[in-house]
Amino acid sequence: MIGMLLAVGAGANFRYYSAERQASFDVVADDNELIDLTALQPYVTYDAGKLYVDITQYNLNRPEGGGKGMSPNTTYVFEEMFEVSNELWENNQTDYPICVKIKTEHDGVTIFAGNYTNPIAGPASNIQFTVYHGNPVPIGMIFDNTNSTLGSYQFQMSIEAHSGACEQ
């Protein structure tokens, strides 16, 4: 009886266990990734894991005879610049959404998800939205050149995603 009490007592004070396990992950080519960014306009390209927006005369994809950029003191709205899709789950499992957060780093550039007249997020410089498998979400951009001087402007945009629906 005393031996059983000691065995149970020792088990109740268990604090630490150590074991070695193996883990692995794959870094895959862009065409095999699970969360996908796809360029939809000639002003956007996706290369080597980076999304580029180029509205200049140097963009090799700009429409033939197109201009050299945007005018000052104007606002441009580009719908469907690129889209975000959720290929994280196979077999059309819509029960596993992803939350996508996009942020721009320029006061004159805002973004929106969905349609400009009926967006699901934005327009703002920091948006988040949920993407379900098989339902890509288009991303539009607004360039506000009010009081801008002539010249070239650059901005950064960050895109992050995690599993689960976005919190409201």
Secondary structure, DSSP 8 states (H G I E B T S, - for coil): -HHHHHHHHHHHT----------------GGG-SEEEEE-STTEEEETTEEEE--STT-TTS-TT--SS--TT-EEEEEEEEEEEE-SSSTT-TTS-EEEEEEE--TTEEEEEEETTEEEEEEESEEEEEEBTTB-EEEEEEEE-TT--SS-----EEEEEEES----
